């Protein structure tokens, strides 16, 4: 990633008042703002320059912006310097160059007329390449699968800055774009950085032209940014901004719509001059700054500075051009959008939770790591709590070492969310494994009984909390008595009290929070905590293990190849027993650390989360919030493309696999050595179980008639294995895991129908779990979604 975050914050106009505001006070207003009416970035022109590492102190103009009439305060000259590096390149050429600049190695997609100019850039014999390295192009069976492969790349790979790499997918206009709606929505829901580049009918095409669709409008609600290019001069800005937005703050998808005629438009000096002359200034109506701010504007110049504002007025960020002619991001305000893209390393308490952006009378703030103030108060709770508990979310994935240090030092049990599985090694005695609706019973009970919950990088999804009004009763009581409460750490300020009102909200990364807390503990170690809390954890684990259904052996008569018959003993198997056997073999061979797993959505997904011993961050690739069936194969392909030395295993159900098994063609064509395990019970078992509980066993739309998966694999030149009994499972699992290192293999496992327990009944508290597969009364008005 080439965009470096500068230590500067945007300066104001020369006419700005010299009074300094706190960087956390937000532009003042006589109107009280709610979450949906958060302060806009246009207010940044009335702020001065703040140091993000201090509170309430200005750092003046020494931070890098040329302001107040200095010779370097020329945003148009900066923009021209930036664009001059692309003179005479076409837009398609620039896009490909930017992909290289941002370290993209693989692009997935599908062809079509409207994207041909860009697609041509990927051809190995294109004259632009010569002997230089090219980006690997992979043609998928459809655009939706291409999106899921790109997600798999993003979910499983990080760049030098420690942040997730952005997956890239290319498709044509019309149905090419609309087929990508599901992976784009999936990426937004789970915080996956994704760049989607789609062709569009030419700007000269008539209304309702062939394969045209309002793609920008379709994608806008499910992306962080959705934009149609207006001319070639915008393309360099758009590509850099797209990568930055996709990878920073909470990551997510970005969509760029590329009209075909503009893809071949050449960036001439004349076009640059015309573009620059037409750029609006970022200002406020009625002010001294001439403004022409329209909804369609994307690039704006910031007056009296050398900075360029990209994005919309209300949702945009600012950049400068460095000595090499590349964009560098600079912090430019503390409005709602900026606060969700720049953590301030600040602790908050006493916030008006109906108006979190307002500096109300009772609100207190302290810098994370300060020697006094809220940091001291918060550390007092962490050190003195008798029953502390940690929930580690996706935001802790880059801080596994720091998390381990805190947990071990203070003997705090740790649970993880679905997307954080592995960030705390489950071989450790303090691990309680996954929390939530289908989590282990132990963390669910401990969460409800803890006096201090430290939630790091999780947004308190409803699958974690159970019935919100009954969530964390003991911690709430401890908060009232001043001996505990809730500490919530998140990079997005907008998550403050969105689901759960915290005692302290820490606007920071999980890593920075843990480093600051560990530093304080090393400097002033607390007294050793009583073992009673940890002993309770061990007792719960012994009382409530994950149970695996066992079947009695049965005798069968089979026909031999020579026409004779013989009697054999066979024992049926289930989802849980198959996953447990796979986990056992990977652990015993020492291969678990080198494995990445993907899942579809259903019983197999939750059983994998429960029964695999997760040991490394980002080992589990799964669709959490959107719950997208059919993603496992694509995720697994992406993981293998991004991590060629890892063992990449797709654990899929027949219902999910049936949705996207056309990717077997891509796997066979590209020879991607993934391992595909299909747990086949000819059922959508999770929904079937809900119909059993909530709809009086009226089963509909939940039974599948599965194809011969081994025959299907063979049709695409892929090796396969079949198993339907316990007696052969061990050997066939060993072969599946270890005999096919350099080629893909499919493992078809025929299983019985079993639910996934424990399960928190919908509408019930987190500790009210279904533990045994029995029929009982449920609240049918609270049927699960």
Residue pairs with C-beta under 8 A, 6 or more apart in sequence:
1 102
1 103
1 159
1 160
1 161
1 163
1 243
1 247
2 101
2 102
2 240
2 326
2 327
3 240
3 243
3 244
3 319
3 326
3 327
3 328
3 329
4 322
4 328
4 329
5 328
5 329
5 330
5 331
5 342
6 63
6 64
6 320
6 328
6 329
6 330
6 331
7 51
7 52
7 63
7 64
8 49
8 59
8 63
8 64
8 65
8 320
8 330
8 331
9 23
9 49
9 50
9 51
9 52
9 59
9 63
9 330
9 331
9 332
9 333
10 44
10 47
10 49
10 65
10 302
10 305
10 307
10 318
10 330
10 331
10 332
10 333
11 48
11 49
11 61
11 63
11 65
11 67
11 68
11 304
11 305
12 44
12 45
12 46
12 47
12 48
12 49
12 67
12 304
13 45
13 283
13 287
13 288
13 289
13 303
13 304
14 67
14 68
14 69
14 304
15 287
15 288
16 45
16 46
16 47
16 48
17 46
18 48
19 48
20 48
20 50
20 56
20 57
20 58
21 27
21 28
21 47
21 48
21 50
21 56
22 55
22 56
22 359
22 365
23 50
23 51
23 52
23 55
23 56
23 334
23 344
24 55
24 334
24 344
24 346
24 348
24 359
24 365
25 334
25 359
26 39
26 43
26 334
26 335
26 357
26 358
26 359
27 39
27 43
27 44
27 46
27 47
27 334
27 335
28 359
29 39
31 37
32 355
32 358
33 39
33 355
33 357
33 358
34 354
34 355
35 356
35 494
35 498
38 335
38 336
38 337
38 357
38 494
39 335
39 336
39 357
40 313
40 314
40 335
40 336
40 337
41 309
41 313
41 314
41 315
41 316
41 332
41 333
41 335
41 337
41 338
42 282
42 283
42 284
42 313
42 314
43 333
43 335
44 332
44 333
44 334
44 335
44 338
45 282
45 283
45 284
45 287
45 289
46 284
47 333
47 334
48 58
49 58
49 59
49 60
49 61
49 63
49 65
50 57
50 58
50 59
50 334
51 57
51 58
51 59
51 63
52 331
52 342
52 344
52 345
53 345
53 367
54 367
55 346
55 365
55 366
55 367
61 67
61 68
63 330
64 320
64 330
65 73
65 305
65 306
65 307
65 320
65 330
66 72
66 73
66 74
66 305
66 306
67 73
67 304
67 305
68 304
69 304
72 306
73 304
73 305
73 306
74 306
75 301
75 302
75 303
75 305
75 306
75 307
75 308
76 276
76 279
76 301
77 306
78 306
78 307
78 308
78 320
78 321
79 276
79 279
79 299
79 301
79 308
79 321
80 272
80 276
81 321
81 325
82 236
82 237
82 308
82 321
82 325
82 326
82 327
83 233
83 236
83 267
83 272
83 275
83 276
84 272
84 325
85 236
85 325
86 94
86 97
86 235
86 236
86 267
87 267
87 268
87 269
87 272
88 266
88 267
88 268
89 97
89 266
89 267
90 117
90 232
90 263
90 264
90 265
90 266
90 267
91 117
91 229
91 232
91 235
91 258
91 262
91 263
91 264
91 265
91 267
92 117
92 118
92 120
92 121
92 263
92 264
93 121
93 128
94 232
94 235
94 236
94 239
94 267
95 118
95 121
95 197
95 235
95 239
95 258
95 263
96 118
96 121
96 122
96 128
96 135
98 235
98 236
98 239
98 240
98 243
99 107
99 135
99 168
99 239
100 133
100 135
102 166
102 239
102 243
103 159
103 165
104 135
104 166
104 168
105 135
105 136
106 135
106 136
106 138
106 153
106 168
106 641
106 642
107 122
107 135
107 136
107 137
107 138
107 150
107 168
107 169
107 170
108 138
108 140
108 146
108 147
108 149
108 150
108 167
108 168
108 169
108 170
108 638
109 115
109 119
109 137
109 138
109 139
109 140
109 143
109 146
109 169
109 170
109 171
110 139
110 140
110 142
110 143
110 146
110 170
110 171
110 172
110 176
111 119
111 139
111 172
112 171
112 172
112 173
112 176
112 199
112 211
113 172
113 199
113 211
113 260
114 172
114 173
114 174
114 176
114 198
114 199
114 200
114 201
114 211
114 258
114 259
114 260
115 170
115 171
115 172
115 173
115 176
115 197
115 198
115 199
115 258
115 260
115 263
116 199
116 260
117 260
117 263
117 264
118 170
118 197
118 199
118 258
118 263
119 170
120 126
121 128
122 134
122 135
122 137
124 134
136 641
138 146
138 149
138 641
138 666
138 670
139 666
139 669
140 146
140 149
140 663
140 666
141 660
141 662
141 663
141 665
141 666
142 179
142 662
143 169
143 171
143 175
143 176
143 177
143 179
143 180
144 179
144 180
144 182
144 183
144 630
144 660
145 633
145 634
145 660
145 662
145 663
145 666
146 169
146 170
146 171
146 180
146 183
146 634
147 169
147 180
147 182
147 183
147 184
147 186
147 187
147 194
147 196
147 634
148 183
148 186
148 628
148 630
148 631
148 633
148 634
148 635
148 638
148 660
149 167
149 169
149 634
149 635
149 637
149 638
149 641
149 663
149 666
150 167
150 168
150 169
150 183
150 194
150 638
151 167
151 183
151 186
151 187
151 192
151 194
151 631
151 634
151 635
151 638
152 167
152 598
152 621
152 634
152 635
152 636
152 637
152 638
152 639
152 641
152 642
153 165
153 167
153 638
153 639
153 641
153 642
154 164
154 165
154 166
154 167
154 187
154 192
154 193
154 194
154 251
154 638
155 164
155 190
155 192
155 618
155 621
155 635
155 638
155 639
156 596
156 618
156 621
156 638
156 639
156 642
156 643
157 164
157 165
157 642
157 643
158 164
158 165
158 398
158 618
159 165
162 398
163 193
163 247
163 248
163 251
163 398
164 192
164 193
164 247
164 251
165 193
165 247
165 642
166 193
166 194
166 195
166 243
166 246
166 247
166 251
167 192
167 193
167 194
167 195
167 638
168 194
168 195
168 196
168 197
169 180
169 183
169 194
169 195
169 196
169 197
170 197
170 198
171 177
171 179
171 180
171 196
171 197
171 198
171 199
172 198
172 199
172 211
173 198
173 199
173 200
173 201
173 211
173 212
173 213
173 215
173 260
174 210
174 211
174 212
174 213
175 211
175 213
176 198
176 199
176 211
177 196
177 198
177 200
177 213
177 215
177 218
177 219
177 257
178 213
178 215
178 218
180 196
180 198
181 218
181 219
181 222
182 626
182 628
183 194
183 628
183 631
183 634
184 194
184 196
184 219
184 222
184 223
184 253
184 255
185 222
185 626
186 192
186 623
186 626
186 628
186 631
187 193
187 194
187 252
187 253
188 222
188 223
188 224
188 252
188 253
189 623
189 624
189 625
189 626
190 419
190 623
190 624
190 625
190 626
191 250
191 251
191 252
191 394
191 419
192 251
192 252
192 253
193 246
193 247
193 251
193 252
193 253
194 246
194 252
194 253
194 254
195 242
195 243
195 246
195 253
195 254
195 256
196 219
196 223
196 253
196 254
196 255
196 256
197 256
197 258
198 215
198 255
198 256
198 257
198 258
199 258
199 259
199 260
199 263
200 212
200 215
200 228
200 257
200 258
200 259
200 260
201 209
201 210
201 211
201 212
201 259
201 260
202 209
202 259
202 260
202 261
202 262
203 259
203 261
203 262
204 261
205 212
215 226
215 228
215 255
215 257
216 226
216 227
216 228
216 255
216 257
217 226
219 226
219 255
220 226
222 253
223 252
223 253
223 254
223 255
224 245
224 246
224 249
224 252
224 253
224 254
225 241
225 242
225 245
225 254
225 255
225 311
225 315
226 254
226 255
226 257
227 238
227 255
227 256
227 257
227 298
228 256
228 257
228 258
228 259
229 235
229 238
229 256
229 257
229 258
229 259
229 262
230 262
230 296
230 298
231 262
231 265
231 271
231 275
232 262
232 265
232 266
232 267
232 271
233 267
233 271
233 272
233 275
233 276
234 275
234 298
234 299
235 267
237 298
237 299
237 308
237 310
237 327
238 256
238 298
239 256
240 310
240 319
240 326
240 327
241 310
241 311
241 317
241 319
242 254
242 256
243 254
244 317
244 329
245 252
245 254
245 311
245 317
245 341
246 252
246 253
246 254
248 329
248 341
249 340
249 341
249 342
249 491
249 492
250 340
250 491
250 492
265 271
279 299
279 300
279 301
280 291
280 292
280 293
280 294
280 297
280 300
280 301
281 289
281 290
281 291
281 292
281 300
281 301
281 302
281 303
282 289
282 291
282 293
282 300
282 301
282 302
282 303
282 309
282 313
283 289
283 290
283 291
283 293
283 303
284 291
285 291
289 303
293 300
293 313
295 312
297 312
297 313
298 310
298 311
298 312
299 308
299 309
299 310
300 308
300 309
300 310
300 313
300 316
301 308
301 309
302 308
302 309
302 318
302 332
306 320
306 321
307 318
307 319
307 320
307 330
307 332
308 318
308 319
308 320
308 321
308 327
309 316
309 317
309 318
309 319
309 332
310 316
310 317
310 318
310 319
311 317
314 335
314 337
315 337
316 337
317 329
317 332
317 337
317 338
317 341
318 329
318 330
318 331
318 332
319 327
319 328
319 329
319 330
320 327
320 328
320 330
321 327
321 328
322 328
331 338
331 342
332 338
334 344
336 357
336 493
336 494
339 492
339 493
339 494
339 507
340 491
340 492
340 493
340 494
343 491
343 507
343 508
343 509
343 512
344 493
344 507
344 508
345 367
345 368
345 369
345 507
345 508
345 512
345 516
346 365
346 366
346 367
346 368
346 506
346 507
346 508
347 365
347 366
347 367
347 368
347 373
347 374
347 375
347 378
347 504
347 505
347 506
347 507
348 363
348 364
348 365
348 374
348 496
348 504
348 505
348 506
348 507
349 363
349 364
349 374
349 377
349 503
349 504
349 505
350 360
350 362
350 363
350 364
351 360
351 363
351 496
351 497
351 505
352 358
352 360
352 362
352 363
353 496
353 497
353 501
356 493
356 494
356 496
356 497
357 493
364 373
364 374
365 374
366 372
366 373
366 374
366 375
367 373
367 375
368 375
368 506
368 508
368 512
368 513
368 516
369 375
369 516
369 519
369 520
370 376
374 504
375 516
375 520
377 504
378 487
378 504
378 506
379 517
379 520
379 521
381 452
381 483
381 484
381 485
381 487
381 503
381 504
382 388
382 410
382 452
382 454
382 487
382 517
382 521
383 410
383 521
383 526
384 483
384 526
385 450
385 451
385 452
385 478
385 483
385 484
386 451
386 483
386 529
386 530
386 533
387 446
387 449
387 450
387 451
387 452
387 474
387 484
387 533
388 410
388 412
388 450
388 451
388 452
388 453
388 454
388 484
388 533
389 412
389 413
389 414
389 415
389 443
389 446
389 447
389 450
389 452
389 453
389 454
390 403
390 406
390 407
390 412
390 413
390 414
390 415
390 453
390 454
390 455
390 456
391 414
391 415
391 416
391 417
391 435
391 443
391 447
391 453
391 454
391 455
391 456
391 458
391 464
392 403
392 414
392 415
392 416
392 417
392 420
392 423
392 424
392 456
392 457
392 458
392 510
393 416
393 417
393 419
393 420
393 455
393 456
393 457
393 458
393 459
393 510
394 417
394 419
394 420
394 457
394 458
395 456
395 457
395 458
395 489
395 490
395 491
395 509
395 510
396 403
396 420
396 423
396 456
396 457
396 510
396 511
396 514
397 419
397 420
397 423
397 457
397 510
397 617
397 618
398 509
398 510
398 511
398 617
399 423
399 456
399 509
399 510
399 511
399 514
399 515
400 422
400 423
400 424
400 425
400 616
400 617
402 510
402 511
402 514
402 515
402 518
403 414
403 423
403 424
403 456
403 510
403 514
404 424
404 425
404 428
405 514
405 518
406 412
406 514
406 517
406 518
406 521
407 413
407 414
407 424
407 428
407 430
408 430
409 518
409 521
409 525
410 521
410 526
410 529
411 430
411 528
411 529
411 531
411 533
411 534
412 430
412 454
413 430
413 431
413 432
413 443
413 446
413 533
413 534
413 537
414 424
414 430
414 431
414 432
415 432
415 433
415 434
415 435
415 439
415 440
415 443
415 446
415 447
416 422
416 423
416 424
416 433
416 434
416 435
416 614
417 434
417 435
417 436
417 458
417 461
417 464
417 624
418 434
418 436
418 463
418 609
418 620
418 622
418 624
419 620
419 622
419 624
420 457
420 458
420 617
421 434
421 609
421 612
421 614
421 619
421 620
422 614
422 615
422 616
422 617
422 618
422 619
422 620
423 617
424 430
424 431
425 431
425 614
425 615
425 616
426 433
426 613
426 614
426 615
427 613
427 615
429 534
430 534
430 537
432 440
432 442
432 443
432 446
432 537
432 541
433 439
433 440
433 442
433 443
433 610
433 614
434 440
434 443
434 609
434 610
435 443
435 444
435 447
435 464
436 444
436 461
436 463
436 464
436 760
436 766
437 463
437 464
437 466
437 759
437 760
438 463
438 606
438 609
438 610
438 756
438 758
438 759
438 760
439 609
439 610
439 758
440 541
440 544
440 546
440 610
440 758
441 540
441 544
441 758
441 769
441 771
442 537
442 540
442 541
442 544
444 466
444 758
444 760
444 766
444 767
444 769
445 540
445 544
445 767
446 536
446 537
446 540
447 453
447 472
447 766
447 767
448 471
448 472
448 473
448 474
448 765
448 766
448 767
449 474
449 536
450 472
450 474
450 475
450 484
451 474
451 475
451 477
451 478
451 483
451 484
452 475
452 478
452 484
452 485
452 486
452 487
453 472
453 475
453 485
453 486
453 487
454 487
454 489
455 486
455 487
455 488
455 489
455 500
455 502
456 489
456 510
456 513
456 514
457 489
457 490
457 491
457 509
457 510
458 464
458 490
459 490
459 492
459 495
459 498
459 499
460 488
460 498
460 499
460 500
461 499
461 624
461 625
462 468
462 499
463 624
464 766
465 471
465 499
465 500
465 766
466 760
466 764
466 765
466 766
466 767
466 768
467 763
467 764
467 765
467 766
468 499
468 500
470 765
470 766
471 500
471 765
471 766
472 486
472 500
474 484
475 484
475 485
475 486
476 485
476 486
478 484
478 485
479 485
479 486
479 503
484 503
485 502
485 503
485 504
486 500
486 501
486 502
486 503
486 504
487 502
487 503
487 504
487 506
488 495
488 496
488 500
488 502
488 504
488 505
488 506
489 506
489 508
489 509
489 510
489 513
490 496
490 505
490 506
490 507
491 507
491 508
491 509
493 507
496 502
496 505
496 507
497 505
506 513
508 516
544 758
544 771
546 576
546 610
546 611
546 758
547 576
547 757
548 574
548 576
548 577
548 580
548 611
549 574
549 576
549 577
549 752
549 754
549 773
550 577
551 571
551 572
551 573
551 574
551 726
551 752
552 571
553 569
553 570
553 571
554 569
554 570
554 571
554 572
555 567
555 568
555 569
555 570
556 567
556 568
556 569
556 570
557 565
557 566
557 567
557 568
558 565
558 566
558 567
558 568
559 565
560 566
569 727
570 724
570 725
570 726
570 727
571 725
571 726
571 727
572 724
572 725
572 726
572 751
572 752
573 723
573 724
573 725
573 726
573 729
573 749
573 751
573 752
574 751
574 752
574 754
575 603
575 604
575 607
575 679
575 681
575 685
575 751
575 754
575 756
576 607
576 610
576 611
576 754
576 756
577 726
577 729
578 677
578 679
578 729
578 733
578 749
578 751
579 604
579 607
579 608
579 611
579 612
579 651
580 611
581 729
581 730
581 733
582 612
582 649
582 651
582 677
582 733
582 737
583 592
583 611
583 612
583 613
585 730
585 733
585 734
585 737
586 592
586 595
586 647
586 737
587 613
589 738
591 647
591 737
592 613
592 615
593 615
593 616
594 645
594 646
594 647
595 619
595 646
595 647
595 648
595 649
596 618
596 619
596 621
596 636
596 639
596 643
596 646
596 647
596 648
596 649
597 608
597 612
597 619
597 620
597 621
597 649
597 650
597 651
598 620
598 621
598 622
598 631
598 632
598 633
598 635
598 636
598 639
598 648
598 649
598 650
598 651
599 605
599 608
599 609
599 620
599 621
599 622
599 632
599 650
599 651
599 652
599 656
600 623
600 629
600 630
600 631
600 632
600 651
600 652
600 653
600 655
600 656
600 657
601 622
601 623
601 627
601 628
601 629
601 631
601 656
601 686
602 629
602 653
602 655
602 656
602 684
602 685
602 686
602 687
603 653
603 685
603 686
603 689
603 754
603 755
603 756
604 651
604 652
604 653
604 656
604 679
605 622
605 651
605 653
606 686
606 756
607 756
608 620
608 622
608 651
609 620
609 622
610 756
612 620
614 620
621 635
621 636
621 638
621 639
622 631
622 632
622 635
623 629
623 631
629 655
629 656
629 659
630 656
630 657
630 658
630 659
630 660
631 656
631 660
632 650
632 651
632 652
632 656
632 657
633 650
633 652
633 657
633 660
633 661
633 663
633 664
633 667
633 674
633 676
634 660
634 663
635 650
636 648
636 649
636 650
636 674
636 675
636 676
637 663
637 666
637 667
637 672
637 674
639 646
639 648
640 646
640 648
640 672
640 673
640 674
641 672
647 675
647 737
648 674
648 675
649 674
649 675
649 677
649 737
650 674
650 675
650 676
650 677
651 677
651 679
652 676
652 677
652 678
652 679
653 678
653 679
653 680
653 681
653 684
653 685
654 678
654 679
654 680
654 681
654 682
654 683
654 704
654 706
655 683
655 684
655 704
657 676
657 678
657 709
658 704
658 706
658 707
661 712
664 712
664 713
664 715
664 716
664 718
664 746
665 716
666 672
667 674
667 676
667 716
667 718
667 744
668 716
668 717
668 718
668 744
671 743
671 744
672 744
673 740
673 741
673 742
673 743
673 744
674 744
675 736
675 737
675 740
675 744
675 745
675 747
676 744
676 745
676 746
676 747
677 736
677 746
677 747
677 749
678 709
678 746
678 747
678 748
678 749
679 749
679 751
680 706
680 709
680 748
680 749
680 750
680 751
681 750
681 751
681 752
681 753
682 703
682 704
682 705
682 706
683 702
683 703
683 704
683 753
684 701
684 702
684 703
684 704
685 702
685 753
685 754
685 755
685 756
686 755
686 756
687 701
687 702
688 699
688 702
688 703
688 753
689 755
689 756
690 783
690 784
691 697
691 698
691 699
691 700
691 702
692 699
692 775
693 778
694 778
694 780
694 783
694 784
695 780
695 783
709 720
709 746
709 748
710 720
710 721
710 722
710 746
710 748
713 719
713 720
713 746
714 720
718 743
718 744
718 745
718 746
719 740
719 743
719 744
719 745
719 746
720 745
720 746
720 747
720 748
721 732
721 735
721 736
721 745
721 746
721 747
721 748
722 732
722 747
722 748
722 749
722 750
723 729
723 732
723 733
723 747
723 748
723 749
723 750
724 749
724 750
724 751
729 749
732 747
733 747
736 745
736 747
739 745
754 773
755 773
757 769
757 770
757 771
757 772
757 773
758 769
758 770
758 771
759 769
759 770
760 766
760 768
760 769
760 770
761 768
761 769
761 770
761 778
761 779
761 782
762 779
762 782
762 783
762 784
762 785
763 779
763 781
763 782
764 779
764 782
770 776
